[in-house]
C-alpha cells in the first residue's frame, strides 16, 4: 500500500511540476509574442530534421528567439511521420492517413516571422550556409543537426509525400493479407510489434520472428523480453532466437531464408528490419562549437533542454524503468551541444 501511495504522490508532484512549467512557458511565450519584431533580413537558426527533437527545438526557439533571429526547420518529408504507428498500419487498414501529420505553418503562440518550415533535403554544409538537393542554399548563424538515425521500414520510411506513403502502406497491407506464411527478421520494437499485430489480426497465418540475439528487445531489460516472448508465444508466433539469416535477404520477394544453423524457412512474405547505419551529411570543413562565444546556444541549453531533461529523468516512469532494467538513460545535453554549430 505504501509503495503505491508513494508512487501516486510522486506522480502528482510531477504533474504539478509539468503544469507549472507549461504555464511558465505560455506566459513567457505570450510576452515574447508581443515584444518580438519582424525584421527584413533576420539571422537564421537552422534546424535540419523535423522529427520529435528537431521540430520541438525549432518551436521552442520560435517562442524565445530575440528580435533579429528566426528558426527555420528543413525537413525532406512533406508531413511529420509518426513512426510508432508504422508497424500497426502495415497490418491494419483504415488508419494509414493518421500516421502522417502536416507541419504547422506557424506554431501556436509563436510571433509572425520567428518560424519558417522549408521542405527539402540538406546534402552539404558549408561555411555559413546549408546546401539543399534542389541546388538552393540557406544561410545560418547557428545550426542544429537533428536528422536522427538510419533505419528501414517499418521503423522508418524513405517516401517523402503523403500520397506516396499511404500507397506504400496500402500495398504492404495487401501483401500481408494475401500471404499465408510471413518471416520477420529483427526482434527489436518494430519487429515485435509487427509480429504481434499480424498474428492478432490473422491468427491462421504462420508468422516467424528471427532475431540474432537470445533476448528480444535486447536494448531493454530482461523483464521486457520475458513479457514480449510470453505474449508472442501465446499468440502463436514462432521465435527463432540467437539465429542469423545467412541467405535470402539479398533480393526482393524472397520466398526462403536460411539461418546460420542450417534451418530453412519458407515464406510468402519477408520483412527485414535490420539495416547498417549510413547516410551522414557531409561538411565542407570542420565546424566547432564554442560554448563561450555562443551565448544563444548556451541559453537554449540552460532554459529549455536541461529543465525538460530533468523532468523526464526524474519522472516516476523513468525511475521505475531504470530500476527494472527497462531503460538506460544518458543526458542528451552534451550531444546536443556538439550539434549546435557556430558559423
QUIVENNOR-V715295 format. One record per residue. N is the residue number from 1. RES is the residue in three letters. PSI is psi as a letter, one per 30 degrees, with the letter a starting at -180 (NA if undefined). OMEGA is omega as a letter, one per 40 degrees, with the letter a starting at -180 (none if undefined). Layout:
BEGIN
n: (N | N)
res: (RES | RES)
psi: (PSI | PSI)
omega: (OMEGA | OMEGA)
END
This chain:
BEGIN
n: (1 | 2 | 3 | 4 | 5 | 6 | 7 | 8 | 9 | 10 | 11 | 12 | 13 | 14 | 15 | 16 | 17 | 18 | 19 | 20 | 21 | 22 | 23 | 24 | 25 | 26 | 27 | 28 | 29 | 30 | 31 | 32 | 33 | 34 | 35 | 36 | 37 | 38 | 39 | 40 | 41 | 42 | 43 | 44 | 45 | 46 | 47 | 48 | 49 | 50 | 51 | 52 | 53 | 54 | 55 | 56 | 57 | 58 | 59 | 60 | 61 | 62 | 63 | 64 | 65 | 66 | 67 | 68 | 69 | 70 | 71 | 72 | 73 | 74 | 75 | 76 | 77 | 78 | 79 | 80 | 81 | 82 | 83 | 84 | 85 | 86 | 87 | 88 | 89 | 90 | 91 | 92 | 93 | 94 | 95 | 96 | 97 | 98 | 99 | 100 | 101 | 102 | 103 | 104 | 105 | 106 | 107 | 108 | 109 | 110 | 111 | 112 | 113 | 114 | 115 | 116 | 117 | 118 | 119 | 120 | 121 | 122 | 123 | 124 | 125 | 126 | 127 | 128 | 129 | 130 | 131 | 132 | 133 | 134 | 135 | 136 | 137 | 138 | 139 | 140 | 141 | 142 | 143 | 144 | 145 | 146 | 147 | 148 | 149 | 150 | 151 | 152 | 153 | 154 | 155 | 156 | 157 | 158 | 159 | 160 | 161 | 162 | 163 | 164 | 165 | 166 | 167 | 168 | 169 | 170 | 171 | 172 | 173 | 174 | 175 | 176 | 177 | 178 | 179 | 180 | 181 | 182 | 183 | 184 | 185 | 186 | 187 | 188 | 189 | 190 | 191 | 192 | 193 | 194 | 195 | 196 | 197 | 198 | 199 | 200 | 201 | 202 | 203 | 204 | 205 | 206 | 207 | 208 | 209 | 210 | 211 | 212 | 213 | 214 | 215 | 216 | 217 | 218 | 219 | 220 | 221 | 222 | 223 | 224 | 225 | 226 | 227 | 228 | 229 | 230 | 231 | 232 | 233 | 234 | 235 | 236 | 237 | 238 | 239 | 240 | 241 | 242 | 243 | 244 | 245 | 246 | 247 | 248 | 249 | 250 | 251 | 252 | 253 | 254 | 255 | 256 | 257 | 258 | 259 | 260 | 261 | 262 | 263 | 264 | 265 | 266 | 267 | 268 | 269 | 270 | 271 | 272 | 273 | 274 | 275 | 276 | 277 | 278 | 279 | 280 | 281 | 282 | 283 | 284 | 285 | 286 | 287 | 288 | 289 | 290 | 291 | 292 | 293 | 294 | 295 | 296 | 297 | 298 | 299 | 300 | 301 | 302 | 303 | 304 | 305 | 306 | 307 | 308 | 309 | 310 | 311 | 312 | 313 | 314 | 315 | 316 | 317 | 318 | 319 | 320 | 321 | 322 | 323 | 324 | 325 | 326 | 327 | 328 | 329 | 330 | 331 | 332 | 333 | 334 | 335 | 336 | 337 | 338 | 339 | 340 | 341 | 342 | 343)
res: (UNK | UNK | UNK | UNK | UNK | UNK | UNK | UNK | UNK | UNK | UNK | UNK | UNK | UNK | UNK | UNK | UNK | UNK | UNK | UNK | UNK | UNK | UNK | UNK | UNK | UNK | UNK | UNK | UNK | UNK | UNK | UNK | UNK | UNK | UNK | UNK | UNK | UNK | UNK | UNK | UNK | UNK | UNK | UNK | UNK | UNK | UNK | UNK | UNK | UNK | UNK | UNK | UNK | UNK | UNK | UNK | UNK | UNK | UNK | UNK | UNK | UNK | UNK | UNK | UNK | UNK | UNK | UNK | UNK | UNK | UNK | UNK | UNK | UNK | UNK | UNK | UNK | UNK | UNK | UNK | UNK | UNK | UNK | UNK | UNK | UNK | UNK | UNK | UNK | UNK | UNK | UNK | UNK | UNK | UNK | UNK | UNK | UNK | UNK | UNK | UNK | UNK | UNK | UNK | UNK | UNK | UNK | UNK | UNK | UNK | UNK | UNK | UNK | UNK | UNK | UNK | UNK | UNK | UNK | UNK | UNK | UNK | UNK | UNK | UNK | UNK | UNK | UNK | UNK | UNK | UNK | UNK | UNK | UNK | UNK | UNK | UNK | UNK | UNK | UNK | UNK | UNK | UNK | UNK | UNK | UNK | UNK | UNK | UNK | UNK | UNK | UNK | UNK | UNK | UNK | UNK | UNK | UNK | UNK | UNK | UNK | UNK | UNK | UNK | UNK | UNK | UNK | UNK | UNK | UNK | UNK | UNK | UNK | UNK | UNK | UNK | UNK | UNK | UNK | UNK | UNK | UNK | UNK | UNK | UNK | UNK | UNK | UNK | UNK | UNK | UNK | UNK | UNK | UNK | UNK | UNK | UNK | UNK | UNK | UNK | UNK | UNK | UNK | UNK | UNK | UNK | UNK | UNK | UNK | UNK | UNK | UNK | UNK | UNK | UNK | UNK | UNK | UNK | UNK | UNK | UNK | UNK | UNK | UNK | UNK | UNK | UNK | UNK | UNK | UNK | UNK | UNK | UNK | UNK | UNK | UNK | UNK | UNK | UNK | UNK | UNK | UNK | UNK | UNK | UNK | UNK | UNK | UNK | UNK | UNK | UNK | UNK | UNK | UNK | UNK | UNK | UNK | UNK | UNK | UNK | UNK | UNK | UNK | UNK | UNK | UNK | UNK | UNK | UNK | UNK | UNK | UNK | UNK | UNK | UNK | UNK | UNK | UNK | UNK | UNK | UNK | UNK | UNK | UNK | UNK | UNK | UNK | UNK | UNK | UNK | UNK | UNK | UNK | UNK | UNK | UNK | UNK | UNK | UNK | UNK | UNK | UNK | UNK | UNK | UNK | UNK | UNK | UNK | UNK | UNK | UNK | UNK | UNK | UNK | UNK | UNK | UNK | UNK | UNK | UNK | UNK | UNK | UNK | UNK | UNK | UNK | UNK | UNK | UNK | UNK | UNK | UNK | UNK | UNK | UNK | UNK | UNK | UNK | UNK | UNK | UNK | UNK | UNK)
psi: (e | e | e | e | e | e | e | e | e | e | e | e | e | e | e | e | e | e | e | e | e | e | e | e | e | e | e | e | e | e | e | e | e | f | f | k | k | k | l | e | i | l | k | k | j | k | j | j | k | h | a | e | e | e | e | f | e | e | e | e | e | f | f | f | k | l | k | f | l | l | k | k | k | j | k | f | k | f | l | k | j | i | f | f | f | e | e | e | f | f | e | k | l | f | g | e | f | f | f | j | k | k | k | k | f | j | k | k | f | k | l | k | f | f | k | k | k | j | k | l | k | k | f | k | k | l | k | g | l | k | k | l | f | g | f | l | l | k | l | l | e | l | k | k | j | h | f | a | l | k | l | l | k | g | f | l | k | f | k | e | k | e | e | e | e | e | e | e | e | e | e | e | e | e | e | e | e | f | k | e | k | k | k | k | j | j | h | a | e | e | e | e | e | e | e | e | e | e | f | e | e | i | f | f | l | j | k | k | j | k | k | f | l | f | k | l | h | f | f | a | l | f | e | e | e | e | e | e | e | e | e | e | e | e | f | g | k | k | k | j | k | g | k | k | k | f | k | f | f | g | k | k | g | k | g | k | k | k | l | f | f | f | k | k | k | k | l | f | k | k | j | k | g | k | k | l | k | a | h | k | k | k | k | f | l | j | l | k | k | j | f | e | f | i | e | e | e | e | e | e | e | e | f | e | e | e | e | e | e | e | e | e | f | g | l | e | e | e | e | e | e | e | f | g | g | f | k | k | k | k | k | g | e | e | e | e | e | f | f | j | k | k | NA)
omega: (a | i | i | i | i | i | i | i | i | a | i | i | i | i | i | a | i | i | i | i | a | i | i | i | a | i | i | i | i | i | i | a | a | a | a | i | i | i | a | a | a | i | a | i | a | i | i | a | a | i | a | a | a | a | a | i | i | i | i | i | a | i | a | a | i | i | a | i | i | i | i | i | i | a | a | i | i | a | i | i | i | a | i | a | a | i | a | a | i | a | a | i | i | a | a | a | a | a | a | a | a | i | i | i | i | i | i | i | i | i | i | i | a | a | i | i | i | i | a | a | i | a | a | i | i | i | i | a | i | a | i | a | a | i | i | i | i | i | i | i | i | a | i | i | a | a | i | a | i | i | i | i | e | i | a | a | a | a | a | a | a | a | i | i | a | i | i | a | i | i | i | i | i | a | a | i | a | a | i | i | a | i | i | a | a | a | i | a | a | a | i | a | a | i | i | a | i | a | i | a | a | a | a | a | i | a | i | i | a | a | a | i | i | a | i | i | a | i | a | a | a | i | a | i | a | i | a | a | a | a | a | i | i | i | a | i | i | a | i | a | a | a | i | i | a | i | i | a | a | i | i | i | i | a | i | i | i | a | a | i | a | a | i | a | i | i | i | a | a | i | i | a | i | a | i | i | i | i | i | i | a | i | a | i | a | i | a | i | a | a | a | a | a | a | a | i | i | i | i | a | a | a | a | a | a | i | a | i | i | a | i | a | a | a | i | a | a | i | i | a | a | a | i | a | a | a | i | a | i | a | i | a | i | i | a | a | i | i | i | a | i | a | none)
END
